[in-house]
Amino acid sequence: MTARRIIQRGLWFEEFEVGAVYEHRPGRTITETDNVLFTTLTMNTQALHLDAAWSEEQEPFHARLVNSMMTLSTLVGLSVAQLTQGTIVANLGFSAIAFPAPMFHGDTLYAETLIAGKRETKSRPGEGIVTLQHTGRNQHGDIVATAERSTLVRMRPTTGDTAPDDSLS
């Protein structure tokens, strides 16, 4: 007997339900190494991320902060496997990005996404635009990041080239 194979993928355009909230787990604990590597790889020389002695003297946190761009990137990344893996065509844009509270080394980021809207495209048959509202919280439940993302997503293929797991949806 041959076992049925299921390939993990994101959602086809038709599977996105406006108003649904997806909780993305597991979370991601951000380490000092993660923060320093991301900060230096992106050429961000902000002392608030790199210089422990200087940061400890600065009000109001007295500590190095996790680079907010790393927080944003991780927030979006936590949603990929569940929502857009293999089904996204492109990110079209980000808006309403905010960081209401900082992340510190050792904090864990948890993400959730509200499906805020969707519409078929007029110029790209077989694709649609989905608006995602991402919220990131630390291990205490404090909101540390929010962002709205507009994505171009594939519709379910209508030919025989659908993925083997499509029989499950």
C-alpha positions in Angstrom: 0.0 0.0 0.0 1.4 3.4 -1.0 1.0 6.1 1.7 -0.7 9.3 0.6 1.8 12.2 0.4 0.9 15.6 1.8 2.9 18.6 0.9 2.7 21.6 3.2 1.7 24.8 1.5 0.1 28.1 2.2 -3.5 29.0 1.3 -4.8 29.4 -2.2 -6.6 32.7 -2.7 -10.0 31.0 -2.4 -9.1 29.6 1.0 -8.5 32.9 2.6 -11.5 33.8 4.8 -11.9 37.5 5.5 -12.2 38.0 9.3 -10.4 34.8 10.2 -7.5 35.1 12.7 -4.6 32.7 12.4 -2.3 32.1 15.4 1.2 31.2 14.3 3.0 28.8 16.6 5.6 28.1 17.7 6.9 31.5 18.6 10.5 32.6 18.2 12.8 33.5 21.0 15.2 36.3 19.9 18.7 35.9 21.2 21.5 38.4 21.5 23.3 36.5 18.7 20.2 36.8 16.4 20.0 40.6 17.0 23.7 41.3 16.6 23.9 39.2 13.4 20.7 40.7 11.8 21.9 44.2 12.8 25.4 43.9 11.3 24.2 42.0 8.2 21.9 44.9 7.4 24.6 47.5 8.1 22.6 49.1 10.9 25.2 50.6 13.2 22.7 51.9 15.7 24.4 51.7 19.1 21.1 50.9 20.7 21.4 47.4 19.1 25.1 46.8 19.4 26.7 48.7 22.3 25.7 47.2 25.7 27.6 49.7 27.8 26.1 52.7 26.0 22.6 51.3 25.9 22.6 50.5 29.6 23.0 54.3 30.3 20.1 55.3 28.0 16.6 56.1 29.2 14.1 54.6 29.4 15.1 51.0 28.9 18.7 50.7 30.1 19.4 47.8 27.8 20.0 47.0 24.1 16.8 46.6 22.1 16.1 44.0 19.4 16.3 45.7 16.0 12.7 46.6 15.0 13.3 45.5 11.4 14.3 42.0 12.8 11.0 42.1 14.8 9.1 42.9 11.7 10.8 40.3 9.5 10.3 37.6 12.1 6.6 38.6 12.6 6.0 38.1 8.9 8.2 35.0 8.7 6.2 33.3 11.5 3.1 33.5 9.2 4.7 32.0 6.0 4.2 28.2 6.6 0.6 28.6 7.5 -0.5 31.3 5.0 1.8 31.8 2.0 4.3 29.0 1.5 4.4 28.3 -2.2 1.2 30.2 -3.0 2.4 33.8 -2.8 3.4 35.6 -6.0 4.8 38.7 -4.3 4.5 41.1 -1.4 2.9 44.3 -2.8 3.5 46.5 0.1 3.5 47.1 3.8 1.7 49.9 5.7 0.6 50.8 9.2 3.8 49.4 10.7 4.1 50.2 14.4 6.3 49.1 17.3 4.3 50.0 20.5 6.7 48.2 22.8 10.4 47.0 22.5 11.7 43.5 22.2 14.7 42.6 24.4 17.2 39.8 24.1 15.5 36.6 25.3 12.0 37.7 24.5 9.8 35.4 22.5 7.7 36.7 19.6 4.3 35.2 18.9 2.4 36.2 15.8 -1.2 36.2 14.7 -2.7 37.4 11.4 -6.2 38.7 10.7 -7.3 38.3 7.1 -8.5 41.9 6.5 -9.6 41.7 2.9 -9.2 40.0 -0.5 -10.2 40.7 -4.1 -9.4 39.1 -7.4 -7.1 41.1 -9.7 -8.4 42.5 -13.0 -5.0 42.5 -14.7 -3.6 39.1 -13.6 -5.9 36.2 -14.1 -5.5 33.4 -11.7 -4.3 35.7 -8.9 -5.8 37.8 -6.1 -4.8 40.4 -3.6 -5.0 39.5 0.1 -4.6 42.0 2.9 -3.1 40.6 6.0 -2.9 42.4 9.4 -0.1 41.0 11.4 0.2 41.4 15.2 3.3 40.4 17.2 3.2 39.9 21.0 5.9 39.1 23.4 5.7 36.3 26.0 3.8 38.6 28.4 1.1 39.3 25.7 2.3 42.9 25.1 1.9 44.0 21.5 5.4 44.7 20.2 4.7 45.1 16.4 1.9 45.5 14.0 1.9 45.7 10.2 -0.6 45.5 7.4 0.7 43.6 4.3 -0.8 43.4 0.9 0.1 40.2 -1.0 -0.5 38.8 -4.5 -1.6 35.2 -4.1 -2.2 32.4 -6.6 -5.7 31.0 -7.1 -6.2 27.3 -6.9 -5.0 25.8 -10.2 -7.8 24.6 -12.4 -5.8 22.2 -14.5 -4.5 18.8 -13.4 -1.3 20.3 -11.9 -2.7 20.7 -8.4 -0.7 19.6 -5.4 -1.4 16.2 -3.9 -2.7 17.7 -0.7 -5.5 19.6 -2.5 -7.9 16.7 -1.8 -7.8 17.6 1.8 -9.2 21.1 1.4 
